[in-house]
Amino acid sequence: MNNKILIPLIALSIMLIMGVFFIVNPSYEKSIKAKYYYEMGNYQEALVLSKESFSLDVYNRMAATIMAQSITSLKYVKYIELGKRYMKDINEIATHEFISDADKSKIRLICEIMIGSYIKLAPSVITDDKLIEDSAIYYKKFEKLLEKVNRKI
């Protein structure tokens, strides 16, 4: 048989075998589902599936990567949710005619917590850009707010 036909045929056969293995293997099947949920922004489901996949095959690098990325993304989601909640609390305090020293201390503490938490976040190449942008927005808001509170002392 001609080499021009044999080599591509062998390569195609190997790729087909790898594809079947990838789809039929339960660990890789779960990691593909986990990747889908990760890409859709459902980081909790992606984490659950990637942990299951990893427990079936500890050499499944795809599962390990998705598991690590889901954990990182969930940290960002938690930071953003806390930022929203704390901003709501601070805005409620700001509606008072007089802001007490205790309220100023509370605002300062919240800002310091959120700034410190942001510094601990560590994005990776595949962390969703929207999560990174939203968390940076809250970080800047808390930074400006802390600066204002400290100026008024």
N, CA, C and O atoms as a DFTB+ gen file, in Angstrom:
612 C
 N C O
     1  1       0.848      -1.179       0.000
     2  2       0.000       0.000       0.000
     3  2       0.894       1.243       0.000
     4  3       1.994       1.230       0.552
     5  1       0.426       2.267      -0.600
     6  2       1.172       3.502      -0.751
     7  2       1.311       4.227       0.601
     8  3       0.350       4.299       1.367
     9  1       2.499       4.759       0.887
    10  2       2.753       5.483       2.135
    11  2       1.894       6.731       2.269
    12  3       1.548       7.130       3.381
    13  1       1.548       7.348       1.148
    14  2       0.725       8.559       1.182
    15  2      -0.670       8.262       1.721
    16  3      -1.323       9.154       2.264
    17  1      -1.122       7.060       1.583
    18  2      -2.442       6.666       2.074
    19  2      -2.311       5.988       3.442
    20  3      -3.158       6.193       4.312
    21  1      -1.272       5.194       3.640
    22  2      -1.105       4.419       4.860
    23  2      -0.897       5.296       6.100
    24  3      -1.538       5.067       7.126
    25  1      -0.032       6.272       6.021
    26  2       0.265       7.118       7.187
    27  2      -0.973       7.903       7.631
    28  3      -1.291       7.880       8.820
    29  1      -1.690       8.596       6.736
    30  2      -2.910       9.282       7.191
    31  2      -3.973       8.319       7.725
    32  3      -4.717       8.664       8.642
    33  1      -4.045       7.124       7.160
    34  2      -5.004       6.131       7.612
    35  2      -4.669       5.664       9.035
    36  3      -5.565       5.506       9.863
    37  1      -3.393       5.446       9.314
    38  2      -2.964       5.067      10.655
    39  2      -3.236       6.207      11.645
    40  3      -3.724       5.973      12.751
    41  1      -2.921       7.429      11.244
    42  2      -3.160       8.594      12.116
    43  2      -4.648       8.749      12.405
    44  3      -5.032       9.016      13.544
    45  1      -5.474       8.589      11.406
    46  2      -6.921       8.686      11.573
    47  2      -7.432       7.582      12.492
    48  3      -8.301       7.822      13.330
    49  1      -6.898       6.383      12.338
    50  2      -7.293       5.260      13.191
    51  2      -6.929       5.525      14.649
    52  3      -7.729       5.268      15.549
    53  1      -5.733       6.035      14.880
    54  2      -5.301       6.349      16.243
    55  2      -6.193       7.429      16.848
    56  3      -6.598       7.328      18.006
    57  1      -6.495       8.446      16.075
    58  2      -7.365       9.523      16.568
    59  2      -8.761       9.002      16.862
    60  3      -9.385       9.426      17.835
    61  1      -9.256       8.102      16.047
    62  2     -10.575       7.518      16.249
    63  2     -10.593       6.672      17.529
    64  3     -11.543       6.743      18.308
    65  1      -9.566       5.895      17.737
    66  2      -9.461       5.077      18.954
    67  2      -9.389       5.975      20.185
    68  3     -10.046       5.707      21.191
    69  1      -8.593       7.038      20.106
    70  2      -8.485       7.974      21.229
    71  2      -9.830       8.653      21.493
    72  3     -10.219       8.834      22.647
    73  1     -10.530       9.023      20.441
    74  2     -11.840       9.660      20.589
    75  2     -12.842       8.736      21.251
    76  3     -13.588       9.160      22.134
    77  1     -12.868       7.484      20.836
    78  2     -13.781       6.509      21.440
    79  2     -13.433       6.309      22.911
    80  3     -14.322       6.273      23.762
    81  1     -12.143       6.179      23.213
    82  2     -11.718       6.023      24.604
    83  2     -12.147       7.234      25.430
    84  3     -12.642       7.091      26.548
    85  1     -11.954       8.418      24.872
    86  2     -12.281       9.660      25.565
    87  2     -13.776       9.752      25.865
    88  3     -14.162      10.239      26.928
    89  1     -14.612       9.295      24.955
    90  2     -16.067       9.379      25.127
    91  2     -16.597       8.244      26.007
    92  3     -17.518       8.458      26.794
    93  1     -16.031       7.051      25.884
    94  2     -16.535       5.881      26.602
    95  2     -16.041       5.835      28.054
    96  3     -16.763       5.354      28.927
    97  1     -14.850       6.315      28.321
    98  2     -14.293       6.295      29.670
    99  2     -15.147       7.181      30.581
   100  3     -15.316       8.365      30.288
   101  1     -15.691       6.638      31.680
   102  2     -16.584       7.429      32.546
   103  2     -15.905       8.644      33.179
   104  3     -16.549       9.668      33.408
   105  1     -14.622       8.532      33.458
   106  2     -13.918       9.666      34.054
   107  2     -13.848      10.832      33.067
   108  3     -14.107      11.979      33.430
   109  1     -13.501      10.530      31.838
   110  2     -13.398      11.584      30.828
   111  2     -14.774      12.100      30.408
   112  3     -14.930      13.271      30.062
   113  1     -15.752      11.227      30.443
   114  2     -17.121      11.654      30.146
   115  2     -17.573      12.709      31.162
   116  3     -18.150      13.734      30.796
   117  1     -17.301      12.439      32.436
   118  2     -17.665      13.404      33.484
   119  2     -16.842      14.684      33.373
   120  3     -17.352      15.775      33.628
   121  1     -15.582      14.556      32.995
   122  2     -14.765      15.761      32.884
   123  2     -15.208      16.625      31.696
   124  3     -15.088      17.849      31.743
   125  1     -15.714      15.998      30.644
   126  2     -16.260      16.770      29.516
   127  2     -17.519      17.513      29.966
   128  3     -17.713      18.676      29.615
   129  1     -18.371      16.846      30.739
   130  2     -19.564      17.507      31.278
   131  2     -19.155      18.645      32.222
   132  3     -19.752      19.721      32.201
   133  1     -18.138      18.397      33.045
   134  2     -17.659      19.423      33.969
   135  2     -17.143      20.639      33.191
   136  3     -17.389      21.781      33.578
   137  1     -16.436      20.386      32.108
   138  2     -15.923      21.473      31.258
   139  2     -17.086      22.283      30.690
   140  3     -17.028      23.511      30.641
   141  1     -18.134      21.594      30.264
   142  2     -19.318      22.275      29.731
   143  2     -19.928      23.188      30.799
   144  3     -20.204      24.357      30.531
   145  1     -20.138      22.655      32.013
   146  2     -20.729      23.458      33.080
   147  2     -19.811      24.621      33.459
   148  3     -20.287      25.713      33.770
   149  1     -18.514      24.392      33.433
   150  2     -17.573      25.474      33.738
   151  2     -17.705      26.591      32.705
   152  3     -17.771      27.770      33.053
   153  1     -17.742      26.209      31.456
   154  2     -17.853      27.203      30.380
   155  2     -19.185      27.952      30.440
   156  3     -19.257      29.108      30.022
   157  1     -20.232      27.316      30.950
   158  2     -21.547      27.943      31.064
   159  2     -21.651      28.809      32.325
   160  3     -22.653      29.496      32.521
   161  1     -20.628      28.778      33.174
   162  2     -20.623      29.603      34.373
   163  2     -21.232      28.935      35.594
   164  3     -21.400      29.579      36.630
   165  1     -21.567      27.651      35.490
   166  2     -22.092      26.910      36.633
   167  2     -20.906      26.222      37.323
   168  3     -20.676      25.025      37.152
   169  1     -20.166      27.009      38.100
   170  2     -18.909      26.539      38.688
   171  2     -19.129      25.481      39.758
   172  3     -18.288      24.600      39.934
   173  1     -20.237      25.550      40.471
   174  2     -20.510      24.567      41.515
   175  2     -20.726      23.177      40.907
   176  3     -20.170      22.190      41.389
   177  1     -21.530      23.110      39.857
   178  2     -21.774      21.826      39.180
   179  2     -20.483      21.313      38.532
   180  3     -20.207      20.114      38.549
   181  1     -19.705      22.222      37.967
   182  2     -18.428      21.834      37.361
   183  2     -17.496      21.249      38.414
   184  3     -16.781      20.282      38.151
   185  1     -17.506      21.830      39.592
   186  2     -16.662      21.326      40.679
   187  2     -17.097      19.928      41.102
   188  3     -16.262      19.042      41.282
   189  1     -18.384      19.733      41.259
   190  2     -18.906      18.424      41.672
   191  2     -18.522      17.351      40.638
   192  3     -18.011      16.291      40.997
   193  1     -18.772      17.637      39.367
   194  2     -18.477      16.656      38.317
   195  2     -16.974      16.406      38.168
   196  3     -16.548      15.271      37.954
   197  1     -16.184      17.457      38.280
   198  2     -14.737      17.261      38.132
   199  2     -14.165      16.461      39.309
   200  3     -13.228      15.683      39.129
   201  1     -14.723      16.646      40.507
   202  2     -14.281      15.831      41.658
   203  2     -14.636      14.361      41.443
   204  3     -13.837      13.467      41.722
   205  1     -15.860      14.127      40.938
   206  2     -16.265      12.742      40.646
   207  2     -15.350      12.135      39.595
   208  3     -14.902      10.997      39.732
   209  1     -15.079      12.893      38.558
   210  2     -14.222      12.427      37.478
   211  2     -12.814      12.132      37.996
   212  3     -12.222      11.106      37.661
   213  1     -12.295      13.028      38.802
   214  2     -10.947      12.858      39.346
   215  2     -10.869      11.648      40.268
   216  3      -9.852      10.955      40.309
   217  1     -11.955      11.396      41.012
   218  2     -11.950      10.230      41.908
   219  2     -11.957       8.925      41.106
   220  3     -11.458       7.905      41.582
   221  1     -12.509       8.948      39.914
   222  2     -12.493       7.753      39.060
   223  2     -11.125       7.516      38.432
   224  3     -10.717       6.374      38.220
   225  1     -10.421       8.611      38.137
   226  2      -9.110       8.492      37.505
   227  2      -8.251       9.670      37.949
   228  3      -8.415      10.787      37.458
   229  1      -7.330       9.415      38.882
   230  2      -6.499      10.495      39.417
   231  2      -5.486      11.026      38.401
   232  3      -4.835      12.040      38.654
   233  1      -5.347      10.360      37.266
   234  2      -4.445      10.821      36.216
   235  2      -5.164      11.666      35.168
   236  3      -4.559      12.085      34.182
   237  1      -6.449      11.912      35.382
   238  2      -7.241      12.711      34.450
   239  2      -6.899      14.185      34.672
   240  3      -7.448      14.824      35.569
   241  1      -6.002      14.716      33.864
   242  2      -5.529      16.098      34.014
   243  2      -6.640      17.107      33.718
   244  3      -6.679      18.188      34.306
   245  1      -7.527      16.750      32.816
   246  2      -8.636      17.641      32.493
   247  2      -9.508      17.849      33.737
   248  3      -9.899      18.976      34.044
   249  1      -9.807      16.769      34.442
   250  2     -10.623      16.856      35.659
   251  2      -9.907      17.671      36.723
   252  3     -10.528      18.491      37.399
   253  1      -8.608      17.452      36.878
   254  2      -7.840      18.189      37.879
   255  2      -7.826      19.682      37.568
   256  3      -7.961      20.511      38.468
   257  1      -7.665      20.013      36.316
   258  2      -7.645      21.419      35.908
   259  2      -8.990      22.082      36.131
   260  3      -9.055      23.188      36.667
   261  1     -10.062      21.423      35.727
   262  2     -11.395      21.990      35.897
   263  2     -11.731      22.125      37.381
   264  3     -12.360      23.100      37.792
   265  1     -11.317      21.157      38.174
   266  2     -11.557      21.212      39.618
   267  2     -10.857      22.441      40.208
   268  3     -11.468      23.197      40.964
   269  1      -9.600      22.639      39.870
   270  2      -8.840      23.782      40.393
   271  2      -9.449      25.100      39.913
   272  3      -9.567      26.049      40.688
   273  1      -9.832      25.159      38.645
   274  2     -10.401      26.390      38.101
   275  2     -11.775      26.687      38.686
   276  3     -12.123      27.849      38.896
   277  1     -12.545      25.659      38.946
   278  2     -13.868      25.852      39.553
   279  2     -13.727      26.419      40.955
   280  3     -14.483      27.306      41.351
   281  1     -12.767      25.910      41.699
   282  2     -12.517      26.421      43.050
   283  2     -12.127      27.898      42.981
   284  3     -12.629      28.710      43.758
   285  1     -11.247      28.240      42.068
   286  2     -10.826      29.637      41.899
   287  2     -12.004      30.514      41.500
   288  3     -12.187      31.596      42.057
   289  1     -12.797      30.062      40.549
   290  2     -13.943      30.847      40.084
   291  2     -14.979      31.025      41.185
   292  3     -15.589      32.088      41.299
   293  1     -15.180      29.995      41.991
   294  2     -16.130      30.102      43.107
   295  2     -15.655      31.126      44.142
   296  3     -16.475      31.785      44.780
   297  1     -14.351      31.260      44.309
   298  2     -13.816      32.293      45.205
   299  2     -14.168      33.678      44.668
   300  3     -14.530      34.573      45.432
   301  1     -14.060      33.849      43.358
   302  2     -14.429      35.127      42.748
   303  2     -15.925      35.400      42.900
   304  3     -16.330      36.518      43.220
   305  1     -16.733      34.379      42.672
   306  2     -18.182      34.535      42.812
   307  2     -18.529      34.936      44.240
   308  3     -19.352      35.826      44.456
   309  1     -17.908      34.286      45.205
   310  2     -18.164      34.606      46.613
   311  2     -17.738      36.041      46.922
   312  3     -18.449      36.761      47.623
   313  1     -16.596      36.455      46.408
   314  2     -16.114      37.825      46.627
   315  2     -17.108      38.842      46.067
   316  3     -17.416      39.838      46.722
   317  1     -17.601      38.594      44.875
   318  2     -18.550      39.515      44.237
   319  2     -19.861      39.562      45.017
   320  3     -20.425      40.637      45.224
   321  1     -20.342      38.407      45.444
   322  2     -21.585      38.371      46.238
   323  2     -21.418      39.115      47.555
   324  3     -22.309      39.860      47.962
   325  1     -20.283      38.921      48.227
   326  2     -20.010      39.654      49.469
   327  2     -19.929      41.154      49.197
   328  3     -20.429      41.967      49.975
   329  1     -19.294      41.506      48.086
   330  2     -19.179      42.912      47.716
   331  2     -20.544      43.554      47.534
   332  3     -20.782      44.668      48.003
   333  1     -21.433      42.853      46.857
   334  2     -22.797      43.367      46.661
   335  2     -23.504      43.547      48.002
   336  3     -24.130      44.577      48.254
   337  1     -23.397      42.539      48.849
   338  2     -24.076      42.584      50.149
   339  2     -23.518      43.702      51.022
   340  3     -24.275      44.453      51.637
   341  1     -22.205      43.810      51.073
   342  2     -21.588      44.843      51.899
   343  2     -21.890      46.246      51.361
   344  3     -22.104      47.174      52.141
   345  1     -21.907      46.403      50.046
   346  2     -22.239      47.711      49.463
   347  2     -23.675      48.100      49.811
   348  3     -23.966      49.266      50.078
   349  1     -24.551      47.129      49.805
   350  2     -25.940      47.393      50.186
   351  2     -25.993      47.855      51.648
   352  3     -26.685      48.821      51.969
   353  1     -25.265      47.169      52.526
   354  2     -25.214      47.553      53.940
   355  2     -24.635      48.958      54.117
   356  3     -25.152      49.756      54.898
   357  1     -23.573      49.246      53.394
   358  2     -22.927      50.555      53.498
   359  2     -23.838      51.652      52.962
   360  3     -23.919      52.732      53.548
   361  1     -24.520      51.385      51.860
   362  2     -25.453      52.375      51.307
   363  2     -26.598      52.655      52.274
   364  3     -27.092      53.779      52.360
   365  1     -27.008      51.631      52.993
   366  2     -28.059      51.811      53.992
   367  2     -27.560      52.706      55.124
   368  3     -28.299      53.565      55.606
   369  1     -26.319      52.511      55.549
   370  2     -25.733      53.357      56.591
   371  2     -25.605      54.795      56.087
   372  3     -25.839      55.744      56.834
   373  1     -25.233      54.946      54.820
   374  2     -25.013      56.281      54.246
   375  2     -26.302      57.095      54.145
   376  3     -26.245      58.319      54.034
   377  1     -27.459      56.439      54.182
   378  2     -28.722      57.180      54.103
   379  2     -29.053      57.886      55.408
   380  3     -29.914      58.766      55.428
   381  1     -28.386      57.518      56.503
   382  2     -28.625      58.183      57.782
   383  2     -28.119      59.618      57.712
   384  3     -27.134      59.912      57.036
   385  1     -28.798      60.487      58.409
   386  2     -28.402      61.895      58.422
   387  2     -27.047      62.064      59.095
   388  3     -26.217      62.858      58.653
   389  1     -26.832      61.312      60.167
   390  2     -25.565      61.371      60.899
   391  2     -24.962      59.968      60.916
   392  3     -25.641      58.995      61.244
   393  1     -23.695      59.874      60.562
   394  2     -23.006      58.581      60.587
   395  2     -22.128      58.542      61.834
   396  3     -21.189      59.325      61.972
   397  1     -22.443      57.635      62.722
   398  2     -21.724      57.527      63.992
   399  2     -20.318      56.982      63.791
   400  3     -19.983      56.428      62.743
   401  1     -19.507      57.156      64.831
   402  2     -18.139      56.617      64.787
   403  2     -18.161      55.092      64.673
   404  3     -17.295      54.495      64.033
   405  1     -19.155      54.473      65.299
   406  2     -19.279      53.008      65.217
   407  2     -19.567      52.578      63.781
   408  3     -19.013      51.591      63.296
   409  1     -20.445      53.332      63.103
   410  2     -20.746      53.018      61.701
   411  2     -19.526      53.243      60.813
   412  3     -19.274      52.465      59.893
   413  1     -18.770      54.304      61.086
   414  2     -17.546      54.561      60.317
   415  2     -16.547      53.418      60.520
   416  3     -15.891      52.979      59.576
   417  1     -16.443      52.950      61.757
   418  2     -15.535      51.830      62.047
   419  2     -15.996      50.566      61.333
   420  3     -15.184      49.792      60.825
   421  1     -17.311      50.370      61.303
   422  2     -17.865      49.202      60.602
   423  2     -17.545      49.280      59.116
   424  3     -17.136      48.287      58.514
   425  1     -17.728      50.450      58.525
   426  2     -17.428      50.635      57.104
   427  2     -15.940      50.405      56.850
   428  3     -15.571      49.741      55.882
   429  1     -15.090      50.948      57.710
   430  2     -13.644      50.786      57.564
   431  2     -13.269      49.302      57.625
   432  3     -12.472      48.825      56.817
   433  1     -13.843      48.586      58.579
   434  2     -13.546      47.161      58.737
   435  2     -13.997      46.369      57.511
   436  3     -13.271      45.505      57.020
   437  1     -15.194      46.669      57.025
   438  2     -15.696      45.994      55.822
   439  2     -14.755      46.246      54.652
   440  3     -14.403      45.319      53.923
   441  1     -14.349      47.499      54.474
   442  2     -13.443      47.832      53.371
   443  2     -12.109      47.091      53.493
   444  3     -11.593      46.561      52.509
   445  1     -11.567      47.060      54.689
   446  2     -10.289      46.366      54.886
   447  2     -10.412      44.871      54.615
   448  3      -9.503      44.261      54.053
   449  1     -11.528      44.286      55.012
   450  2     -11.766      42.861      54.750
   451  2     -11.836      42.604      53.246
   452  3     -11.217      41.671      52.735
   453  1     -12.595      43.443      52.550
   454  2     -12.774      43.228      51.111
   455  2     -11.483      43.490      50.334
   456  3     -11.196      42.793      49.361
   457  1     -10.712      44.477      50.752
   458  2      -9.439      44.746      50.081
   459  2      -8.466      43.594      50.325
   460  3      -7.776      43.156      49.404
   461  1      -8.411      43.109      51.550
   462  2      -7.548      41.976      51.865
   463  2      -7.962      40.707      51.138
   464  3      -7.116      39.930      50.696
   465  1      -9.273      40.500      51.016
   466  2      -9.777      39.314      50.314
   467  2      -9.443      39.373      48.829
   468  3      -9.135      38.353      48.212
   469  1      -9.506      40.569      48.261
   470  2      -9.220      40.720      46.828
   471  2      -7.765      40.372      46.535
   472  3      -7.457      39.729      45.532
   473  1      -6.890      40.800      47.411
   474  2      -5.454      40.548      47.207
   475  2      -5.166      39.048      47.195
   476  3      -4.228      38.604      46.532
   477  1      -5.962      38.266      47.921
   478  2      -5.752      36.815      47.992
   479  2      -6.281      36.081      46.752
   480  3      -5.925      34.927      46.513
   481  1      -7.128      36.753      45.968
   482  2      -7.641      36.121      44.744
   483  2      -6.501      35.994      43.746
   484  3      -5.693      36.910      43.593
   485  1      -6.443      34.863      43.073
   486  2      -5.360      34.631      42.115
   487  2      -5.954      34.125      40.803
   488  3      -6.236      32.934      40.668
   489  1      -6.144      35.016      39.843
   490  2      -6.724      34.564      38.572
   491  2      -5.730      33.715      37.784
   492  3      -4.517      33.804      37.969
   493  1      -6.274      32.907      36.917
   494  2      -5.419      32.144      36.005
   495  2      -5.811      32.524      34.586
   496  3      -6.680      33.368      34.369
   497  1      -5.170      31.899      33.647
   498  2      -5.405      32.221      32.245
   499  2      -6.855      31.934      31.831
   500  3      -7.418      32.653      31.006
   501  1      -7.455      30.888      32.400
   502  2      -8.804      30.535      31.960
   503  2      -9.909      30.996      32.906
   504  3     -11.065      30.606      32.742
   505  1      -9.561      31.836      33.909
   506  2     -10.599      32.393      34.770
   507  2     -11.424      33.372      33.935
   508  3     -10.878      34.172      33.176
   509  1     -12.727      33.296      34.085
   510  2     -13.644      34.132      33.315
   511  2     -13.306      35.607      33.496
   512  3     -13.214      36.096      34.622
   513  1     -13.122      36.311      32.387
   514  2     -12.767      37.726      32.426
   515  2     -13.824      38.563      33.146
   516  3     -13.492      39.540      33.818
   517  1     -15.075      38.187      33.008
   518  2     -16.165      38.930      33.663
   519  2     -16.028      38.855      35.179
   520  3     -16.251      39.852      35.866
   521  1     -15.667      37.696      35.708
   522  2     -15.443      37.552      37.148
   523  2     -14.293      38.440      37.606
   524  3     -14.383      39.097      38.643
   525  1     -13.232      38.458      36.843
   526  2     -12.062      39.262      37.187
   527  2     -12.419      40.747      37.158
   528  3     -12.038      41.498      38.056
   529  1     -13.150      41.169      36.127
   530  2     -13.547      42.577      35.999
   531  2     -14.483      43.001      37.127
   532  3     -14.288      44.053      37.735
   533  1     -15.498      42.184      37.407
   534  2     -16.461      42.525      38.460
   535  2     -15.791      42.611      39.821
   536  3     -16.089      43.514      40.602
   537  1     -14.894      41.687      40.111
   538  2     -14.215      41.731      41.401
   539  2     -13.302      42.953      41.485
   540  3     -13.172      43.554      42.552
   541  1     -12.677      43.323      40.382
   542  2     -11.815      44.514      40.372
   543  2     -12.642      45.783      40.600
   544  3     -12.183      46.715      41.262
   545  1     -13.841      45.818      40.060
   546  2     -14.730      46.970      40.262
   547  2     -15.054      47.124      41.747
   548  3     -14.969      48.224      42.294
   549  1     -15.425      46.021      42.394
   550  2     -15.725      46.086      43.829
   551  2     -14.490      46.452      44.637
   552  3     -14.577      47.214      45.600
   553  1     -13.357      45.920      44.255
   554  2     -12.114      46.251      44.948
   555  2     -11.859      47.757      44.898
   556  3     -11.535      48.369      45.916
   557  1     -12.005      48.348      43.721
   558  2     -11.770      49.791      43.571
   559  2     -12.785      50.602      44.368
   560  3     -12.443      51.634      44.944
   561  1     -14.032      50.139      44.402
   562  2     -15.058      50.841      45.187
   563  2     -14.697      50.828      46.671
   564  3     -14.793      51.852      47.349
   565  1     -14.285      49.674      47.166
   566  2     -13.932      49.573      48.585
   567  2     -12.666      50.357      48.900
   568  3     -12.530      50.912      49.991
   569  1     -11.753      50.405      47.963
   570  2     -10.533      51.183      48.150
   571  2     -10.853      52.674      48.270
   572  3     -10.344      53.355      49.160
   573  1     -11.700      53.175      47.366
   574  2     -12.100      54.588      47.405
   575  2     -12.883      54.898      48.674
   576  3     -12.691      55.946      49.291
   577  1     -13.751      53.996      49.053
   578  2     -14.563      54.190      50.252
   579  2     -13.685      54.230      51.505
   580  3     -13.897      55.056      52.393
   581  1     -12.715      53.346      51.567
   582  2     -11.795      53.342      52.707
   583  2     -11.011      54.648      52.766
   584  3     -10.789      55.206      53.841
   585  1     -10.605      55.115      51.623
   586  2      -9.872      56.385      51.556
   587  2     -10.748      57.533      52.076
   588  3     -10.266      58.390      52.817
   589  1     -12.018      57.555      51.696
   590  2     -12.936      58.596      52.170
   591  2     -13.158      58.504      53.662
   592  3     -13.141      59.521      54.356
   593  1     -13.365      57.308      54.163
   594  2     -13.619      57.117      55.605
   595  2     -12.387      57.523      56.406
   596  3     -12.515      58.166      57.447
   597  1     -11.208      57.160      55.941
   598  2      -9.982      57.514      56.660
   599  2      -9.685      59.012      56.608
   600  3      -9.073      59.545      57.533
   601  1     -10.102      59.692      55.555
   602  2      -9.906      61.126      55.421
   603  2     -10.757      61.916      56.407
   604  3     -10.351      62.980      56.876
   605  1     -11.928      61.394      56.713
   606  2     -12.870      62.103      57.573
   607  2     -12.588      61.920      59.065
   608  3     -13.331      62.416      59.911
   609  1     -11.507      61.202      59.376
   610  2     -11.180      60.978      60.803
   611  2     -10.305      62.106      61.315
   612  3      -9.922      62.108      62.484
